[in-house]
Amino acid sequence: MSLTRRVLLSLAVVAAMAGAACGDPPEKELQQAQGAIDTARAAGADQYAREEFTAAEEALKRAHDAVAQRDYRQALNSALDARERAQTAAKESVNQKATARADAERALAGAEAALNDARAKLKAAETARASAKVLAATRQAVSAEESAVQKARAAFQAGDYLASIDLASQASARLHGAARDLALPTPTTGRRRR
C-alpha cells in the first residue's frame, strides 16, 4: 500500500470517528457545563461576575437548543463554551468578592466615623442650646442612621458585601447632611447706635 493511500485511509478513519462522536448528544459536556455553572453560582458569580456568568448560562441554553435541533456539533461547542465561561466567572467572582469585602470594610468605617461625627456635633449643639426643632430632627436622623449602620454591619457579616457597601454609603451621606444641618449660625452683632 502506498504512503498516499495510507494517509488517505487514516484520514478517512479519523473523519469517521469524529462523525460518530458527533452522532450523539454531548451529555457529559452538558453535565460538566451545568456543574461549572452551579459551582460559579455557589461562589457568588451571579453577583460578582454577572456578565461572564450570564454568558455561561446563555451558552448552556444554546447547547440545549442545539440538542433539541439535533445539531450535536453546535451543542458540543456551546456546552464547552458554557463550561469555560462558568469557570472564568467563578475565578472572577473570587477576586471581585475580595475587592467588595475591602470596599465594604472602608464603607463601614466611613459610616462609623460619620455617625461619631454627627453624635459629637449633636452634643455640641445641645451644649450651645441650638434650636429645639433642629436638635429634634438631628436626633431622629442620627437614630435612623444608627439602624442603617447596624443593617450594613449585618449584611457584611452575612457576606453580602455589595448590600453592605450601599447601606453604609447611604448612611454616611445622610449623616453628613444631618451634621451640616447642625452648623450653628454665626451670631449676628447688633447695630451700633450712633
Order of alpha helices (4+ residues) and beta strands (2+ residues): alpha-alpha-alpha-alpha-alpha-alpha-alpha
